Amino acid sequence: ITYTDSNIIDSGITDINGVQTYKIAYTGGVWGGGTLTYFLIAYDRGYELTFNAMDKQEFDQYSSSVEEMAESIKISEPTFEGINC
């Protein structure tokens, strides 16, 4: 597998653990390997999960597990407890 540019494979609003979350999933990479990145935005915070594969076989074997991990991230509403302004 050789990616020279990023390719968006999924984007939009999704529900992760009951939280409305904007998700962008994209692939990219160089040197015959590949990356799969999930970038999530919720409550004005960004979460990123990136998987780097050595080759296409590894990418194909584990990319669904990476998606499952991204969909299971615990996102909670931030609190301002203990912050003095």
Secondary structure by P-SEA (a helix, b strand, c coil): cccccccccccccccccccbbbbbbbccccccbbbbbbbbbcccbbbbbbbbbccaaaaaacaaaaaaaaaaccccccccccccc
